[in-house]
Amino acid sequence: MKNEAQFSSRPVAEIMEADSAEFRRQAIACPSNLSVWTKLYAANQTMLSAMREQRVGPALVEICSNLLGCEELAIIEIERTTGEVHFLAEEGLQPEQREDLIQNARPIESRIEPGNPEIASAVRNDPASLASIGVTALVPLWTDEGSSGALVLFRLLPQRTEFDTEDREVLQLLSIYAGPCLRSQRRG
């Protein structure tokens, strides 16, 4: 698994290019898992291209819509000192969902653990659960002294009931690369 130290010693694009080549090799070597390798390759290439074009937020929306079947999402940044929520990108959110994210900033921030996407429990009556505010998955993007970032996915498309194994692999990939891609763009 990748970590922040690797991104400080090598450019994120270089690491992602190597992973893309590996996903391509695996697709050829393991045709029984072609679908997962194809999804990982597509997500990785979409982020790489978007980083170069300074459009990472919209690319993450595209990945979530097309590969994960989720068209209600937000990319948020939570300021450590104030708990203020900044919406870096969003798609299909209702005003209530925006308000829920703002009101639950601290509990959400406490769940942002680098490299560990969280798929919400189906137990909606637990007030401490993400599912209680309609969140389907929380993908950590970064956490540092100043802020935490997350990709928050809400309801899946009606034809989808849950995330499958392939979706979980894509969520894991996003938890590794989406934050560095966004930060690279912001610095760029």
MODELLER restraints for C-alpha pairs under 7 A, 6 or more apart:
rsr = mdl.restraints
at = mdl.atoms
rsr.add(forms.Gaussian(group=physical.xy_distance, feature=features.Distance(at['CA:2:A'], at['CA:176:A']), mean=6.49, stdev=0.5))
rsr.add(forms.Gaussian(group=physical.xy_distance, feature=features.Distance(at['CA:12:A'], at['CA:180:A']), mean=6.78, stdev=0.5))
rsr.add(forms.Gaussian(group=physical.xy_distance, feature=features.Distance(at['CA:13:A'], at['CA:48:A']), mean=6.45, stdev=0.5))
rsr.add(forms.Gaussian(group=physical.xy_distance, feature=features.Distance(at['CA:16:A'], at['CA:44:A']), mean=6.78, stdev=0.5))
rsr.add(forms.Gaussian(group=physical.xy_distance, feature=features.Distance(at['CA:20:A'], at['CA:41:A']), mean=5.55, stdev=0.5))
rsr.add(forms.Gaussian(group=physical.xy_distance, feature=features.Distance(at['CA:20:A'], at['CA:44:A']), mean=6.51, stdev=0.5))
rsr.add(forms.Gaussian(group=physical.xy_distance, feature=features.Distance(at['CA:23:A'], at['CA:37:A']), mean=5.39, stdev=0.5))
rsr.add(forms.Gaussian(group=physical.xy_distance, feature=features.Distance(at['CA:23:A'], at['CA:40:A']), mean=6.80, stdev=0.5))
rsr.add(forms.Gaussian(group=physical.xy_distance, feature=features.Distance(at['CA:23:A'], at['CA:41:A']), mean=5.64, stdev=0.5))
rsr.add(forms.Gaussian(group=physical.xy_distance, feature=features.Distance(at['CA:24:A'], at['CA:41:A']), mean=6.83, stdev=0.5))
rsr.add(forms.Gaussian(group=physical.xy_distance, feature=features.Distance(at['CA:26:A'], at['CA:37:A']), mean=6.59, stdev=0.5))
rsr.add(forms.Gaussian(group=physical.xy_distance, feature=features.Distance(at['CA:27:A'], at['CA:33:A']), mean=6.89, stdev=0.5))
rsr.add(forms.Gaussian(group=physical.xy_distance, feature=features.Distance(at['CA:27:A'], at['CA:34:A']), mean=4.96, stdev=0.5))
rsr.add(forms.Gaussian(group=physical.xy_distance, feature=features.Distance(at['CA:27:A'], at['CA:37:A']), mean=5.36, stdev=0.5))
rsr.add(forms.Gaussian(group=physical.xy_distance, feature=features.Distance(at['CA:27:A'], at['CA:38:A']), mean=6.75, stdev=0.5))
rsr.add(forms.Gaussian(group=physical.xy_distance, feature=features.Distance(at['CA:36:A'], at['CA:166:A']), mean=5.18, stdev=0.5))
rsr.add(forms.Gaussian(group=physical.xy_distance, feature=features.Distance(at['CA:39:A'], at['CA:67:A']), mean=6.91, stdev=0.5))
rsr.add(forms.Gaussian(group=physical.xy_distance, feature=features.Distance(at['CA:40:A'], at['CA:170:A']), mean=5.92, stdev=0.5))
rsr.add(forms.Gaussian(group=physical.xy_distance, feature=features.Distance(at['CA:43:A'], at['CA:63:A']), mean=6.16, stdev=0.5))
rsr.add(forms.Gaussian(group=physical.xy_distance, feature=features.Distance(at['CA:46:A'], at['CA:59:A']), mean=6.43, stdev=0.5))
rsr.add(forms.Gaussian(group=physical.xy_distance, feature=features.Distance(at['CA:47:A'], at['CA:56:A']), mean=6.35, stdev=0.5))
rsr.add(forms.Gaussian(group=physical.xy_distance, feature=features.Distance(at['CA:47:A'], at['CA:59:A']), mean=6.31, stdev=0.5))
rsr.add(forms.Gaussian(group=physical.xy_distance, feature=features.Distance(at['CA:50:A'], at['CA:56:A']), mean=4.88, stdev=0.5))
rsr.add(forms.Gaussian(group=physical.xy_distance, feature=features.Distance(at['CA:50:A'], at['CA:59:A']), mean=6.05, stdev=0.5))
rsr.add(forms.Gaussian(group=physical.xy_distance, feature=features.Distance(at['CA:51:A'], at['CA:181:A']), mean=5.86, stdev=0.5))
rsr.add(forms.Gaussian(group=physical.xy_distance, feature=features.Distance(at['CA:51:A'], at['CA:185:A']), mean=6.02, stdev=0.5))
rsr.add(forms.Gaussian(group=physical.xy_distance, feature=features.Distance(at['CA:54:A'], at['CA:185:A']), mean=5.64, stdev=0.5))
rsr.add(forms.Gaussian(group=physical.xy_distance, feature=features.Distance(at['CA:56:A'], at['CA:181:A']), mean=6.77, stdev=0.5))
rsr.add(forms.Gaussian(group=physical.xy_distance, feature=features.Distance(at['CA:56:A'], at['CA:182:A']), mean=5.96, stdev=0.5))
rsr.add(forms.Gaussian(group=physical.xy_distance, feature=features.Distance(at['CA:57:A'], at['CA:89:A']), mean=5.65, stdev=0.5))
rsr.add(forms.Gaussian(group=physical.xy_distance, feature=features.Distance(at['CA:61:A'], at['CA:91:A']), mean=6.86, stdev=0.5))
rsr.add(forms.Gaussian(group=physical.xy_distance, feature=features.Distance(at['CA:64:A'], at['CA:70:A']), mean=5.46, stdev=0.5))
rsr.add(forms.Gaussian(group=physical.xy_distance, feature=features.Distance(at['CA:64:A'], at['CA:71:A']), mean=6.87, stdev=0.5))
rsr.add(forms.Gaussian(group=physical.xy_distance, feature=features.Distance(at['CA:65:A'], at['CA:71:A']), mean=5.06, stdev=0.5))
rsr.add(forms.Gaussian(group=physical.xy_distance, feature=features.Distance(at['CA:68:A'], at['CA:167:A']), mean=6.04, stdev=0.5))
rsr.add(forms.Gaussian(group=physical.xy_distance, feature=features.Distance(at['CA:69:A'], at['CA:156:A']), mean=5.71, stdev=0.5))
rsr.add(forms.Gaussian(group=physical.xy_distance, feature=features.Distance(at['CA:69:A'], at['CA:157:A']), mean=5.49, stdev=0.5))
rsr.add(forms.Gaussian(group=physical.xy_distance, feature=features.Distance(at['CA:69:A'], at['CA:160:A']), mean=6.98, stdev=0.5))
rsr.add(forms.Gaussian(group=physical.xy_distance, feature=features.Distance(at['CA:70:A'], at['CA:153:A']), mean=6.82, stdev=0.5))
rsr.add(forms.Gaussian(group=physical.xy_distance, feature=features.Distance(at['CA:70:A'], at['CA:155:A']), mean=6.37, stdev=0.5))
rsr.add(forms.Gaussian(group=physical.xy_distance, feature=features.Distance(at['CA:70:A'], at['CA:156:A']), mean=4.49, stdev=0.5))
rsr.add(forms.Gaussian(group=physical.xy_distance, feature=features.Distance(at['CA:70:A'], at['CA:157:A']), mean=5.74, stdev=0.5))
rsr.add(forms.Gaussian(group=physical.xy_distance, feature=features.Distance(at['CA:71:A'], at['CA:91:A']), mean=6.30, stdev=0.5))
rsr.add(forms.Gaussian(group=physical.xy_distance, feature=features.Distance(at['CA:71:A'], at['CA:92:A']), mean=6.01, stdev=0.5))
rsr.add(forms.Gaussian(group=physical.xy_distance, feature=features.Distance(at['CA:71:A'], at['CA:156:A']), mean=6.97, stdev=0.5))
rsr.add(forms.Gaussian(group=physical.xy_distance, feature=features.Distance(at['CA:72:A'], at['CA:91:A']), mean=5.39, stdev=0.5))
rsr.add(forms.Gaussian(group=physical.xy_distance, feature=features.Distance(at['CA:72:A'], at['CA:92:A']), mean=4.56, stdev=0.5))
rsr.add(forms.Gaussian(group=physical.xy_distance, feature=features.Distance(at['CA:72:A'], at['CA:93:A']), mean=5.40, stdev=0.5))
rsr.add(forms.Gaussian(group=physical.xy_distance, feature=features.Distance(at['CA:72:A'], at['CA:153:A']), mean=6.24, stdev=0.5))
rsr.add(forms.Gaussian(group=physical.xy_distance, feature=features.Distance(at['CA:72:A'], at['CA:154:A']), mean=5.25, stdev=0.5))
rsr.add(forms.Gaussian(group=physical.xy_distance, feature=features.Distance(at['CA:72:A'], at['CA:155:A']), mean=6.22, stdev=0.5))
rsr.add(forms.Gaussian(group=physical.xy_distance, feature=features.Distance(at['CA:73:A'], at['CA:90:A']), mean=5.59, stdev=0.5))
rsr.add(forms.Gaussian(group=physical.xy_distance, feature=features.Distance(at['CA:73:A'], at['CA:91:A']), mean=5.39, stdev=0.5))
rsr.add(forms.Gaussian(group=physical.xy_distance, feature=features.Distance(at['CA:73:A'], at['CA:92:A']), mean=6.72, stdev=0.5))
rsr.add(forms.Gaussian(group=physical.xy_distance, feature=features.Distance(at['CA:73:A'], at['CA:93:A']), mean=6.44, stdev=0.5))
rsr.add(forms.Gaussian(group=physical.xy_distance, feature=features.Distance(at['CA:73:A'], at['CA:152:A']), mean=5.50, stdev=0.5))
rsr.add(forms.Gaussian(group=physical.xy_distance, feature=features.Distance(at['CA:73:A'], at['CA:153:A']), mean=4.47, stdev=0.5))
rsr.add(forms.Gaussian(group=physical.xy_distance, feature=features.Distance(at['CA:73:A'], at['CA:154:A']), mean=5.65, stdev=0.5))
rsr.add(forms.Gaussian(group=physical.xy_distance, feature=features.Distance(at['CA:74:A'], at['CA:87:A']), mean=6.78, stdev=0.5))
rsr.add(forms.Gaussian(group=physical.xy_distance, feature=features.Distance(at['CA:74:A'], at['CA:89:A']), mean=5.78, stdev=0.5))
rsr.add(forms.Gaussian(group=physical.xy_distance, feature=features.Distance(at['CA:74:A'], at['CA:90:A']), mean=4.14, stdev=0.5))
rsr.add(forms.Gaussian(group=physical.xy_distance, feature=features.Distance(at['CA:74:A'], at['CA:91:A']), mean=6.44, stdev=0.5))
rsr.add(forms.Gaussian(group=physical.xy_distance, feature=features.Distance(at['CA:74:A'], at['CA:151:A']), mean=5.86, stdev=0.5))
rsr.add(forms.Gaussian(group=physical.xy_distance, feature=features.Distance(at['CA:74:A'], at['CA:152:A']), mean=5.23, stdev=0.5))
rsr.add(forms.Gaussian(group=physical.xy_distance, feature=features.Distance(at['CA:74:A'], at['CA:153:A']), mean=6.71, stdev=0.5))
rsr.add(forms.Gaussian(group=physical.xy_distance, feature=features.Distance(at['CA:75:A'], at['CA:87:A']), mean=5.97, stdev=0.5))
rsr.add(forms.Gaussian(group=physical.xy_distance, feature=features.Distance(at['CA:75:A'], at['CA:88:A']), mean=5.36, stdev=0.5))
rsr.add(forms.Gaussian(group=physical.xy_distance, feature=features.Distance(at['CA:75:A'], at['CA:89:A']), mean=5.12, stdev=0.5))
rsr.add(forms.Gaussian(group=physical.xy_distance, feature=features.Distance(at['CA:75:A'], at['CA:90:A']), mean=6.10, stdev=0.5))
rsr.add(forms.Gaussian(group=physical.xy_distance, feature=features.Distance(at['CA:75:A'], at['CA:150:A']), mean=5.78, stdev=0.5))
rsr.add(forms.Gaussian(group=physical.xy_distance, feature=features.Distance(at['CA:75:A'], at['CA:151:A']), mean=4.47, stdev=0.5))
rsr.add(forms.Gaussian(group=physical.xy_distance, feature=features.Distance(at['CA:75:A'], at['CA:152:A']), mean=6.23, stdev=0.5))
rsr.add(forms.Gaussian(group=physical.xy_distance, feature=features.Distance(at['CA:76:A'], at['CA:85:A']), mean=6.44, stdev=0.5))
rsr.add(forms.Gaussian(group=physical.xy_distance, feature=features.Distance(at['CA:76:A'], at['CA:86:A']), mean=5.54, stdev=0.5))
rsr.add(forms.Gaussian(group=physical.xy_distance, feature=features.Distance(at['CA:76:A'], at['CA:87:A']), mean=4.66, stdev=0.5))
rsr.add(forms.Gaussian(group=physical.xy_distance, feature=features.Distance(at['CA:76:A'], at['CA:88:A']), mean=5.58, stdev=0.5))
rsr.add(forms.Gaussian(group=physical.xy_distance, feature=features.Distance(at['CA:76:A'], at['CA:149:A']), mean=5.58, stdev=0.5))
rsr.add(forms.Gaussian(group=physical.xy_distance, feature=features.Distance(at['CA:76:A'], at['CA:150:A']), mean=5.45, stdev=0.5))
rsr.add(forms.Gaussian(group=physical.xy_distance, feature=features.Distance(at['CA:76:A'], at['CA:151:A']), mean=6.45, stdev=0.5))
rsr.add(forms.Gaussian(group=physical.xy_distance, feature=features.Distance(at['CA:77:A'], at['CA:85:A']), mean=5.70, stdev=0.5))
rsr.add(forms.Gaussian(group=physical.xy_distance, feature=features.Distance(at['CA:77:A'], at['CA:86:A']), mean=5.11, stdev=0.5))
rsr.add(forms.Gaussian(group=physical.xy_distance, feature=features.Distance(at['CA:77:A'], at['CA:87:A']), mean=6.58, stdev=0.5))
rsr.add(forms.Gaussian(group=physical.xy_distance, feature=features.Distance(at['CA:77:A'], at['CA:147:A']), mean=6.49, stdev=0.5))
rsr.add(forms.Gaussian(group=physical.xy_distance, feature=features.Distance(at['CA:77:A'], at['CA:148:A']), mean=5.59, stdev=0.5))
rsr.add(forms.Gaussian(group=physical.xy_distance, feature=features.Distance(at['CA:77:A'], at['CA:149:A']), mean=4.30, stdev=0.5))
rsr.add(forms.Gaussian(group=physical.xy_distance, feature=features.Distance(at['CA:77:A'], at['CA:150:A']), mean=6.58, stdev=0.5))
rsr.add(forms.Gaussian(group=physical.xy_distance, feature=features.Distance(at['CA:78:A'], at['CA:84:A']), mean=5.57, stdev=0.5))
rsr.add(forms.Gaussian(group=physical.xy_distance, feature=features.Distance(at['CA:78:A'], at['CA:85:A']), mean=4.63, stdev=0.5))
rsr.add(forms.Gaussian(group=physical.xy_distance, feature=features.Distance(at['CA:78:A'], at['CA:86:A']), mean=6.40, stdev=0.5))
rsr.add(forms.Gaussian(group=physical.xy_distance, feature=features.Distance(at['CA:78:A'], at['CA:105:A']), mean=6.76, stdev=0.5))
rsr.add(forms.Gaussian(group=physical.xy_distance, feature=features.Distance(at['CA:78:A'], at['CA:109:A']), mean=6.92, stdev=0.5))
rsr.add(forms.Gaussian(group=physical.xy_distance, feature=features.Distance(at['CA:78:A'], at['CA:147:A']), mean=5.42, stdev=0.5))
rsr.add(forms.Gaussian(group=physical.xy_distance, feature=features.Distance(at['CA:78:A'], at['CA:148:A']), mean=5.23, stdev=0.5))
rsr.add(forms.Gaussian(group=physical.xy_distance, feature=features.Distance(at['CA:78:A'], at['CA:149:A']), mean=6.25, stdev=0.5))
rsr.add(forms.Gaussian(group=physical.xy_distance, feature=features.Distance(at['CA:79:A'], at['CA:85:A']), mean=6.66, stdev=0.5))
rsr.add(forms.Gaussian(group=physical.xy_distance, feature=features.Distance(at['CA:79:A'], at['CA:146:A']), mean=6.16, stdev=0.5))
rsr.add(forms.Gaussian(group=physical.xy_distance, feature=features.Distance(at['CA:79:A'], at['CA:147:A']), mean=4.45, stdev=0.5))
rsr.add(forms.Gaussian(group=physical.xy_distance, feature=features.Distance(at['CA:79:A'], at['CA:148:A']), mean=6.71, stdev=0.5))
rsr.add(forms.Gaussian(group=physical.xy_distance, feature=features.Distance(at['CA:80:A'], at['CA:146:A']), mean=5.53, stdev=0.5))
rsr.add(forms.Gaussian(group=physical.xy_distance, feature=features.Distance(at['CA:80:A'], at['CA:147:A']), mean=4.94, stdev=0.5))
rsr.add(forms.Gaussian(group=physical.xy_distance, feature=features.Distance(at['CA:83:A'], at['CA:105:A']), mean=6.15, stdev=0.5))
rsr.add(forms.Gaussian(group=physical.xy_distance, feature=features.Distance(at['CA:83:A'], at['CA:106:A']), mean=6.33, stdev=0.5))
rsr.add(forms.Gaussian(group=physical.xy_distance, feature=features.Distance(at['CA:85:A'], at['CA:102:A']), mean=5.82, stdev=0.5))
rsr.add(forms.Gaussian(group=physical.xy_distance, feature=features.Distance(at['CA:85:A'], at['CA:105:A']), mean=6.69, stdev=0.5))
rsr.add(forms.Gaussian(group=physical.xy_distance, feature=features.Distance(at['CA:100:A'], at['CA:133:A']), mean=6.45, stdev=0.5))
rsr.add(forms.Gaussian(group=physical.xy_distance, feature=features.Distance(at['CA:109:A'], at['CA:148:A']), mean=6.55, stdev=0.5))
rsr.add(forms.Gaussian(group=physical.xy_distance, feature=features.Distance(at['CA:112:A'], at['CA:140:A']), mean=5.15, stdev=0.5))
rsr.add(forms.Gaussian(group=physical.xy_distance, feature=features.Distance(at['CA:113:A'], at['CA:140:A']), mean=6.07, stdev=0.5))
rsr.add(forms.Gaussian(group=physical.xy_distance, feature=features.Distance(at['CA:114:A'], at['CA:140:A']), mean=5.55, stdev=0.5))
rsr.add(forms.Gaussian(group=physical.xy_distance, feature=features.Distance(at['CA:114:A'], at['CA:141:A']), mean=6.81, stdev=0.5))
rsr.add(forms.Gaussian(group=physical.xy_distance, feature=features.Distance(at['CA:114:A'], at['CA:142:A']), mean=6.16, stdev=0.5))
rsr.add(forms.Gaussian(group=physical.xy_distance, feature=features.Distance(at['CA:114:A'], at['CA:143:A']), mean=6.96, stdev=0.5))
rsr.add(forms.Gaussian(group=physical.xy_distance, feature=features.Distance(at['CA:114:A'], at['CA:175:A']), mean=7.00, stdev=0.5))
rsr.add(forms.Gaussian(group=physical.xy_distance, feature=features.Distance(at['CA:115:A'], at['CA:140:A']), mean=6.69, stdev=0.5))
rsr.add(forms.Gaussian(group=physical.xy_distance, feature=features.Distance(at['CA:115:A'], at['CA:172:A']), mean=6.87, stdev=0.5))
rsr.add(forms.Gaussian(group=physical.xy_distance, feature=features.Distance(at['CA:115:A'], at['CA:175:A']), mean=5.24, stdev=0.5))
rsr.add(forms.Gaussian(group=physical.xy_distance, feature=features.Distance(at['CA:115:A'], at['CA:176:A']), mean=5.72, stdev=0.5))
rsr.add(forms.Gaussian(group=physical.xy_distance, feature=features.Distance(at['CA:116:A'], at['CA:140:A']), mean=6.75, stdev=0.5))
rsr.add(forms.Gaussian(group=physical.xy_distance, feature=features.Distance(at['CA:116:A'], at['CA:175:A']), mean=6.76, stdev=0.5))
rsr.add(forms.Gaussian(group=physical.xy_distance, feature=features.Distance(at['CA:117:A'], at['CA:138:A']), mean=5.70, stdev=0.5))
rsr.add(forms.Gaussian(group=physical.xy_distance, feature=features.Distance(at['CA:117:A'], at['CA:139:A']), mean=4.43, stdev=0.5))
rsr.add(forms.Gaussian(group=physical.xy_distance, feature=features.Distance(at['CA:117:A'], at['CA:140:A']), mean=6.08, stdev=0.5))
rsr.add(forms.Gaussian(group=physical.xy_distance, feature=features.Distance(at['CA:117:A'], at['CA:171:A']), mean=6.41, stdev=0.5))
rsr.add(forms.Gaussian(group=physical.xy_distance, feature=features.Distance(at['CA:117:A'], at['CA:172:A']), mean=6.21, stdev=0.5))
rsr.add(forms.Gaussian(group=physical.xy_distance, feature=features.Distance(at['CA:117:A'], at['CA:175:A']), mean=6.29, stdev=0.5))
rsr.add(forms.Gaussian(group=physical.xy_distance, feature=features.Distance(at['CA:118:A'], at['CA:137:A']), mean=5.53, stdev=0.5))
rsr.add(forms.Gaussian(group=physical.xy_distance, feature=features.Distance(at['CA:118:A'], at['CA:138:A']), mean=5.11, stdev=0.5))
rsr.add(forms.Gaussian(group=physical.xy_distance, feature=features.Distance(at['CA:118:A'], at['CA:139:A']), mean=6.43, stdev=0.5))
rsr.add(forms.Gaussian(group=physical.xy_distance, feature=features.Distance(at['CA:119:A'], at['CA:136:A']), mean=5.97, stdev=0.5))
rsr.add(forms.Gaussian(group=physical.xy_distance, feature=features.Distance(at['CA:119:A'], at['CA:137:A']), mean=4.30, stdev=0.5))
rsr.add(forms.Gaussian(group=physical.xy_distance, feature=features.Distance(at['CA:119:A'], at['CA:138:A']), mean=6.45, stdev=0.5))
rsr.add(forms.Gaussian(group=physical.xy_distance, feature=features.Distance(at['CA:120:A'], at['CA:130:A']), mean=5.55, stdev=0.5))
rsr.add(forms.Gaussian(group=physical.xy_distance, feature=features.Distance(at['CA:120:A'], at['CA:131:A']), mean=5.35, stdev=0.5))
rsr.add(forms.Gaussian(group=physical.xy_distance, feature=features.Distance(at['CA:120:A'], at['CA:135:A']), mean=6.48, stdev=0.5))
rsr.add(forms.Gaussian(group=physical.xy_distance, feature=features.Distance(at['CA:120:A'], at['CA:136:A']), mean=5.06, stdev=0.5))
rsr.add(forms.Gaussian(group=physical.xy_distance, feature=features.Distance(at['CA:120:A'], at['CA:137:A']), mean=5.42, stdev=0.5))
rsr.add(forms.Gaussian(group=physical.xy_distance, feature=features.Distance(at['CA:121:A'], at['CA:129:A']), mean=6.98, stdev=0.5))
rsr.add(forms.Gaussian(group=physical.xy_distance, feature=features.Distance(at['CA:121:A'], at['CA:131:A']), mean=6.11, stdev=0.5))
rsr.add(forms.Gaussian(group=physical.xy_distance, feature=features.Distance(at['CA:122:A'], at['CA:131:A']), mean=6.52, stdev=0.5))
rsr.add(forms.Gaussian(group=physical.xy_distance, feature=features.Distance(at['CA:123:A'], at['CA:131:A']), mean=6.74, stdev=0.5))
rsr.add(forms.Gaussian(group=physical.xy_distance, feature=features.Distance(at['CA:124:A'], at['CA:131:A']), mean=5.13, stdev=0.5))
rsr.add(forms.Gaussian(group=physical.xy_distance, feature=features.Distance(at['CA:124:A'], at['CA:132:A']), mean=4.56, stdev=0.5))
rsr.add(forms.Gaussian(group=physical.xy_distance, feature=features.Distance(at['CA:125:A'], at['CA:132:A']), mean=6.20, stdev=0.5))
rsr.add(forms.Gaussian(group=physical.xy_distance, feature=features.Distance(at['CA:126:A'], at['CA:132:A']), mean=6.31, stdev=0.5))
rsr.add(forms.Gaussian(group=physical.xy_distance, feature=features.Distance(at['CA:134:A'], at['CA:154:A']), mean=5.86, stdev=0.5))
rsr.add(forms.Gaussian(group=physical.xy_distance, feature=features.Distance(at['CA:134:A'], at['CA:155:A']), mean=6.85, stdev=0.5))
rsr.add(forms.Gaussian(group=physical.xy_distance, feature=features.Distance(at['CA:135:A'], at['CA:152:A']), mean=6.82, stdev=0.5))
rsr.add(forms.Gaussian(group=physical.xy_distance, feature=features.Distance(at['CA:135:A'], at['CA:153:A']), mean=5.86, stdev=0.5))
rsr.add(forms.Gaussian(group=physical.xy_distance, feature=features.Distance(at['CA:135:A'], at['CA:154:A']), mean=4.46, stdev=0.5))
rsr.add(forms.Gaussian(group=physical.xy_distance, feature=features.Distance(at['CA:135:A'], at['CA:155:A']), mean=6.93, stdev=0.5))
rsr.add(forms.Gaussian(group=physical.xy_distance, feature=features.Distance(at['CA:136:A'], at['CA:153:A']), mean=5.51, stdev=0.5))
rsr.add(forms.Gaussian(group=physical.xy_distance, feature=features.Distance(at['CA:136:A'], at['CA:154:A']), mean=4.92, stdev=0.5))
rsr.add(forms.Gaussian(group=physical.xy_distance, feature=features.Distance(at['CA:136:A'], at['CA:155:A']), mean=6.08, stdev=0.5))
rsr.add(forms.Gaussian(group=physical.xy_distance, feature=features.Distance(at['CA:137:A'], at['CA:152:A']), mean=6.06, stdev=0.5))
rsr.add(forms.Gaussian(group=physical.xy_distance, feature=features.Distance(at['CA:137:A'], at['CA:153:A']), mean=5.10, stdev=0.5))
rsr.add(forms.Gaussian(group=physical.xy_distance, feature=features.Distance(at['CA:137:A'], at['CA:154:A']), mean=6.93, stdev=0.5))
rsr.add(forms.Gaussian(group=physical.xy_distance, feature=features.Distance(at['CA:138:A'], at['CA:150:A']), mean=6.60, stdev=0.5))
rsr.add(forms.Gaussian(group=physical.xy_distance, feature=features.Distance(at['CA:138:A'], at['CA:151:A']), mean=5.93, stdev=0.5))
rsr.add(forms.Gaussian(group=physical.xy_distance, feature=features.Distance(at['CA:138:A'], at['CA:152:A']), mean=4.78, stdev=0.5))
rsr.add(forms.Gaussian(group=physical.xy_distance, feature=features.Distance(at['CA:138:A'], at['CA:153:A']), mean=6.34, stdev=0.5))
rsr.add(forms.Gaussian(group=physical.xy_distance, feature=features.Distance(at['CA:139:A'], at['CA:150:A']), mean=5.49, stdev=0.5))
rsr.add(forms.Gaussian(group=physical.xy_distance, feature=features.Distance(at['CA:139:A'], at['CA:151:A']), mean=4.93, stdev=0.5))
rsr.add(forms.Gaussian(group=physical.xy_distance, feature=features.Distance(at['CA:139:A'], at['CA:152:A']), mean=6.34, stdev=0.5))
rsr.add(forms.Gaussian(group=physical.xy_distance, feature=features.Distance(at['CA:139:A'], at['CA:171:A']), mean=6.73, stdev=0.5))
rsr.add(forms.Gaussian(group=physical.xy_distance, feature=features.Distance(at['CA:139:A'], at['CA:175:A']), mean=5.52, stdev=0.5))
rsr.add(forms.Gaussian(group=physical.xy_distance, feature=features.Distance(at['CA:140:A'], at['CA:149:A']), mean=6.26, stdev=0.5))
rsr.add(forms.Gaussian(group=physical.xy_distance, feature=features.Distance(at['CA:140:A'], at['CA:150:A']), mean=4.52, stdev=0.5))
rsr.add(forms.Gaussian(group=physical.xy_distance, feature=features.Distance(at['CA:140:A'], at['CA:151:A']), mean=6.42, stdev=0.5))
rsr.add(forms.Gaussian(group=physical.xy_distance, feature=features.Distance(at['CA:140:A'], at['CA:175:A']), mean=5.43, stdev=0.5))
rsr.add(forms.Gaussian(group=physical.xy_distance, feature=features.Distance(at['CA:141:A'], at['CA:149:A']), mean=4.98, stdev=0.5))
rsr.add(forms.Gaussian(group=physical.xy_distance, feature=features.Distance(at['CA:141:A'], at['CA:150:A']), mean=4.91, stdev=0.5))
rsr.add(forms.Gaussian(group=physical.xy_distance, feature=features.Distance(at['CA:141:A'], at['CA:151:A']), mean=6.80, stdev=0.5))
rsr.add(forms.Gaussian(group=physical.xy_distance, feature=features.Distance(at['CA:141:A'], at['CA:175:A']), mean=5.65, stdev=0.5))
rsr.add(forms.Gaussian(group=physical.xy_distance, feature=features.Distance(at['CA:141:A'], at['CA:178:A']), mean=6.07, stdev=0.5))
rsr.add(forms.Gaussian(group=physical.xy_distance, feature=features.Distance(at['CA:141:A'], at['CA:179:A']), mean=4.10, stdev=0.5))
rsr.add(forms.Gaussian(group=physical.xy_distance, feature=features.Distance(at['CA:142:A'], at['CA:148:A']), mean=5.45, stdev=0.5))
rsr.add(forms.Gaussian(group=physical.xy_distance, feature=features.Distance(at['CA:142:A'], at['CA:149:A']), mean=5.12, stdev=0.5))
rsr.add(forms.Gaussian(group=physical.xy_distance, feature=features.Distance(at['CA:142:A'], at['CA:179:A']), mean=5.61, stdev=0.5))
rsr.add(forms.Gaussian(group=physical.xy_distance, feature=features.Distance(at['CA:143:A'], at['CA:149:A']), mean=6.39, stdev=0.5))
